[in-house]
């Protein structure tokens, strides 16, 4: 009887699901090893056991989603399915569906390094307009050949270890139909429990954020999760769900993003030009002068020109990105809208009425232009630039129309025109702009696959051990030449420059691999005429969403506007804060504390200035926790409600 069970449809299905469990778990091991430096230093035996428990929960759910058709077909109470050809088809169905799932897990092993989380279904929208995806994937297959080999081995295991039922064990009669029907009826509630992740009827089905229950840090949730689950559970999900943390009157008293009374004072630089340089992947780790304590004070970084600007600029020791991908940067920097749950570009809220520094300065008589060396539809930059009022957009198309440059000969082969020629092209067009002007540039070369122009390949190397180091050195060189030429232009002395990264990238030092370090970027305000007092302030917490309010103060803008950030020239240090979101966890940095909140409760509090590796969780032990949690709840509720109700302008704030 035991042999009959093993060789039956029921037994074969169970054995095949066990093989799938093994193969999925091995793909998770590959994910962990590929990102070893992010996870391994924090591992412990209790954490390993908790992660394994969580991994089984999420793999069970995803495996049942992926293999639901296979299981139903295996257990249908119709003996017609016991034909040999039918089971050959089922084998292909089982292997192919699980192979696709394994492929997404292995691909995310690489993409995780840029996002810090498992991919959701929004990844398809993110790259929908990129015509070079096939080329990028081919390059990745070559660079990560060992993951391709792992994929082949795992698929071979699925194929070789697949168990087919033995048809001779069946007696096609009353007992056959009863046993098959019972197996199917029993499987359905068990599958529901497995997909839900809980046997308790009153609990919600597990979702992406539940992975945080099994880890110590939000970034570790990606080890517990698998990519098929993240994608399946995000299909058709509304990104913004308004919580009901507090009534409207209390909400406005705790926090409002409306800046009703902008400060206009003697600092006003009314009529000055503005150039915002959004530098791809310029993590704070790459700038030596902002890391005086690294390597016993001997750390030099990889961007000597940017280092030379720091002593002449107003900048900040504790400054952070609001997101982890390029799409997050534009709304944060130019509209004061941080990334929350999903990139703003990829949500229906992107159709809301929204302002930006460009549209506000347009009403003040500014000419405005946005520059990015990629395809004009790349990443949705052009659409967003136009939606917030940029009068001109200069991308790959415009660059290739200029007879002065090399056109597609200056293409980096993957993403955009190399930074050095494109920044010079930018200056050509800035010179033709009517003053006062706002020019915003988004660089592209310090990016995967970490190449530099051929003429620099011998002189620029990844001397610090990370491939991106040679790229940021190249971008630093391009910035130096941009400023050298700009300094000879008549508009230069009447201009405020902002240098800010879109997000971080590869890190070498442990402090930049923490949940906070993953967001640490430089934010630099530079006025060549010396009208901004140079300083590296360590008493404030600064984020990308502070840039627009601060620039509007500098320019004497006196109308109400909306921004989820602070005017750094008017706010006191204890009023400043920084926000980020990762894998279902909201983070708030204020004073010397970082608080993590899962939407329902605070899960961690750290004194990040002294506990730089975030090892001592002080949740429930500090009086500052409650007011910080209250502020964070108000920020979340304001953001969600305004997104859902299309209230992103000051005149529709009520």
Secondary structure in CASP SS format (residue, H / E / C, confidence):
PFRMAT SS
TARGET T0000
AUTHOR 0000-0000-0000
METHOD secondary structure of the structure
MODEL  1
X C 1.00
X H 1.00
X H 1.00
X H 1.00
X H 1.00
X H 1.00
X C 1.00
X C 1.00
X H 1.00
X H 1.00
X H 1.00
X H 1.00
X H 1.00
X H 1.00
X H 1.00
X H 1.00
X H 1.00
X H 1.00
X H 1.00
X H 1.00
X H 1.00
X H 1.00
X H 1.00
X H 1.00
X H 1.00
X H 1.00
X H 1.00
X H 1.00
X H 1.00
X H 1.00
X H 1.00
X H 1.00
X H 1.00
X H 1.00
X C 1.00
X H 1.00
X H 1.00
X H 1.00
X H 1.00
X H 1.00
X H 1.00
X H 1.00
X C 1.00
X C 1.00
X H 1.00
X H 1.00
X H 1.00
X H 1.00
X H 1.00
X H 1.00
X H 1.00
X H 1.00
X H 1.00
X H 1.00
X H 1.00
X H 1.00
X H 1.00
X H 1.00
X H 1.00
X H 1.00
X H 1.00
X H 1.00
X H 1.00
X H 1.00
X H 1.00
X H 1.00
X C 1.00
X H 1.00
X H 1.00
X H 1.00
X H 1.00
X H 1.00
X H 1.00
X H 1.00
X H 1.00
X C 1.00
X C 1.00
X C 1.00
X H 1.00
X H 1.00
X H 1.00
X H 1.00
X C 1.00
X H 1.00
X H 1.00
X H 1.00
X H 1.00
X H 1.00
X H 1.00
X H 1.00
X H 1.00
X H 1.00
X H 1.00
X H 1.00
X H 1.00
X H 1.00
X H 1.00
X H 1.00
X H 1.00
X H 1.00
X H 1.00
X H 1.00
X H 1.00
X H 1.00
X H 1.00
X H 1.00
X H 1.00
X H 1.00
X H 1.00
X H 1.00
X H 1.00
X H 1.00
X H 1.00
X H 1.00
X H 1.00
X C 1.00
X C 1.00
X C 1.00
X C 1.00
X C 1.00
X C 1.00
X H 1.00
X H 1.00
X H 1.00
X H 1.00
X H 1.00
X C 1.00
X C 1.00
X C 1.00
X C 1.00
X C 1.00
X C 1.00
X H 1.00
X H 1.00
X H 1.00
X H 1.00
X H 1.00
X H 1.00
X H 1.00
X H 1.00
X H 1.00
X H 1.00
X H 1.00
X C 1.00
X H 1.00
X H 1.00
X H 1.00
X H 1.00
X H 1.00
X H 1.00
X H 1.00
X H 1.00
X H 1.00
X H 1.00
X H 1.00
X H 1.00
X H 1.00
X H 1.00
X H 1.00
X H 1.00
X C 1.00
X C 1.00
X C 1.00
X C 1.00
X C 1.00
X C 1.00
X H 1.00
X H 1.00
X H 1.00
X C 1.00
X C 1.00
X C 1.00
X C 1.00
X H 1.00
X H 1.00
X H 1.00
X H 1.00
X H 1.00
X H 1.00
X H 1.00
X H 1.00
X H 1.00
X H 1.00
X H 1.00
X H 1.00
X H 1.00
X H 1.00
X H 1.00
X H 1.00
X H 1.00
X H 1.00
X H 1.00
X H 1.00
X H 1.00
X H 1.00
X H 1.00
X C 1.00
X C 1.00
X C 1.00
X C 1.00
X C 1.00
X C 1.00
X C 1.00
X C 1.00
X C 1.00
X C 1.00
X C 1.00
X H 1.00
X H 1.00
X H 1.00
X H 1.00
X H 1.00
X H 1.00
X H 1.00
X C 1.00
X C 1.00
X C 1.00
X H 1.00
X H 1.00
X H 1.00
X H 1.00
X H 1.00
X H 1.00
X H 1.00
X C 1.00
X C 1.00
X H 1.00
X H 1.00
X H 1.00
X H 1.00
X H 1.00
X H 1.00
X H 1.00
X H 1.00
X C 1.00
X C 1.00
X C 1.00
X C 1.00
X C 1.00
X C 1.00
X C 1.00
X C 1.00
X C 1.00
X C 1.00
X C 1.00
X C 1.00
X C 1.00
X H 1.00
X H 1.00
X H 1.00
X H 1.00
X H 1.00
X H 1.00
X H 1.00
X C 1.00
X C 1.00
X C 1.00
X E 1.00
X E 1.00
X C 1.00
X C 1.00
X C 1.00
X C 1.00
X C 1.00
X C 1.00
X C 1.00
X C 1.00
X C 1.00
X C 1.00
X C 1.00
X C 1.00
X C 1.00
X E 1.00
X E 1.00
X E 1.00
X E 1.00
X E 1.00
X E 1.00
X E 1.00
X C 1.00
X C 1.00
X C 1.00
X E 1.00
X H 1.00
X H 1.00
X H 1.00
X E 1.00
X H 1.00
X H 1.00
X H 1.00
X C 1.00
X C 1.00
X C 1.00
X H 1.00
X H 1.00
X H 1.00
X H 1.00
X C 1.00
X C 1.00
X C 1.00
X E 1.00
X C 1.00
X C 1.00
X H 1.00
X H 1.00
X H 1.00
X H 1.00
X H 1.00
X H 1.00
X H 1.00
X C 1.00
X C 1.00
X C 1.00
X E 1.00
X E 1.00
X E 1.00
X E 1.00
X E 1.00
X E 1.00
X E 1.00
X C 1.00
X C 1.00
X C 1.00
X C 1.00
X C 1.00
X H 1.00
X H 1.00
X H 1.00
X H 1.00
X H 1.00
X H 1.00
X H 1.00
X H 1.00
X H 1.00
X H 1.00
X C 1.00
X C 1.00
X C 1.00
X C 1.00
X C 1.00
X C 1.00
X C 1.00
X C 1.00
X H 1.00
X H 1.00
X H 1.00
X C 1.00
X H 1.00
X H 1.00
X H 1.00
X H 1.00
X C 1.00
X C 1.00
X C 1.00
X C 1.00
X C 1.00
X H 1.00
X H 1.00
X H 1.00
X H 1.00
X H 1.00
X H 1.00
X C 1.00
X C 1.00
X C 1.00
X C 1.00
X E 1.00
X E 1.00
X E 1.00
X E 1.00
X E 1.00
X E 1.00
X C 1.00
X E 1.00
X C 1.00
X C 1.00
X C 1.00
X H 1.00
X H 1.00
X H 1.00
X H 1.00
X H 1.00
X H 1.00
X H 1.00
X H 1.00
X H 1.00
X H 1.00
X C 1.00
X C 1.00
X C 1.00
X C 1.00
X E 1.00
X E 1.00
X E 1.00
X C 1.00
X H 1.00
X H 1.00
X H 1.00
X H 1.00
X H 1.00
X H 1.00
X C 1.00
X C 1.00
X C 1.00
X C 1.00
X C 1.00
X H 1.00
X H 1.00
X H 1.00
X H 1.00
X E 1.00
X C 1.00
X C 1.00
X C 1.00
X C 1.00
X E 1.00
X E 1.00
X C 1.00
X H 1.00
X H 1.00
X H 1.00
X H 1.00
X H 1.00
X H 1.00
X H 1.00
X H 1.00
X H 1.00
X H 1.00
X H 1.00
X H 1.00
X H 1.00
X C 1.00
X C 1.00
X C 1.00
X C 1.00
X C 1.00
X E 1.00
X E 1.00
X E 1.00
X E 1.00
X E 1.00
X E 1.00
X C 1.00
X C 1.00
X C 1.00
X C 1.00
X C 1.00
X C 1.00
X C 1.00
X C 1.00
X C 1.00
X C 1.00
X C 1.00
X H 1.00
X H 1.00
X H 1.00
X C 1.00
X C 1.00
X C 1.00
X C 1.00
X C 1.00
X C 1.00
X C 1.00
X C 1.00
X C 1.00
X C 1.00
X C 1.00
X H 1.00
X H 1.00
X H 1.00
X H 1.00
X H 1.00
X H 1.00
X H 1.00
X H 1.00
X H 1.00
X H 1.00
X H 1.00
X H 1.00
X H 1.00
X H 1.00
X H 1.00
X H 1.00
X H 1.00
X H 1.00
X H 1.00
X C 1.00
X C 1.00
X C 1.00
X C 1.00
X C 1.00
X H 1.00
X H 1.00
X H 1.00
X E 1.00
X E 1.00
X E 1.00
X E 1.00
X E 1.00
X E 1.00
X E 1.00
X C 1.00
X C 1.00
X C 1.00
X C 1.00
X C 1.00
X C 1.00
X C 1.00
X C 1.00
X H 1.00
X H 1.00
X H 1.00
X C 1.00
X C 1.00
X C 1.00
X C 1.00
X H 1.00
X H 1.00
X H 1.00
X E 1.00
X E 1.00
X C 1.00
X E 1.00
X E 1.00
X E 1.00
X E 1.00
X E 1.00
X C 1.00
X C 1.00
X C 1.00
X C 1.00
X C 1.00
X C 1.00
X C 1.00
X E 1.00
X E 1.00
X E 1.00
X E 1.00
X E 1.00
X E 1.00
X E 1.00
X E 1.00
X E 1.00
X C 1.00
X C 1.00
X H 1.00
X H 1.00
X H 1.00
X H 1.00
X H 1.00
X H 1.00
X H 1.00
X H 1.00
X H 1.00
X C 1.00
X C 1.00
X C 1.00
X C 1.00
X C 1.00
X C 1.00
X E 1.00
X E 1.00
X C 1.00
X C 1.00
X C 1.00
X C 1.00
X C 1.00
X C 1.00
X C 1.00
X C 1.00
X C 1.00
X C 1.00
X H 1.00
X H 1.00
X H 1.00
X C 1.00
X C 1.00
X E 1.00
X E 1.00
X E 1.00
X E 1.00
X E 1.00
X C 1.00
X C 1.00
X E 1.00
X E 1.00
X E 1.00
X E 1.00
X E 1.00
X E 1.00
X C 1.00
X C 1.00
X E 1.00
X E 1.00
X E 1.00
X E 1.00
X E 1.00
X C 1.00
X C 1.00
X C 1.00
X C 1.00
X E 1.00
X E 1.00
X E 1.00
X E 1.00
X E 1.00
X C 1.00
X C 1.00
X C 1.00
X C 1.00
X C 1.00
X C 1.00
X C 1.00
X C 1.00
X C 1.00
X C 1.00
X C 1.00
X C 1.00
X C 1.00
X C 1.00
X C 1.00
X C 1.00
X C 1.00
X H 1.00
X H 1.00
X H 1.00
X H 1.00
X H 1.00
X H 1.00
X H 1.00
X H 1.00
X H 1.00
X H 1.00
X H 1.00
X H 1.00
X H 1.00
X H 1.00
X H 1.00
X H 1.00
X H 1.00
X H 1.00
X H 1.00
X H 1.00
X H 1.00
X C 1.00
X C 1.00
X C 1.00
X C 1.00
X C 1.00
X H 1.00
X H 1.00
X H 1.00
X C 1.00
X C 1.00
END
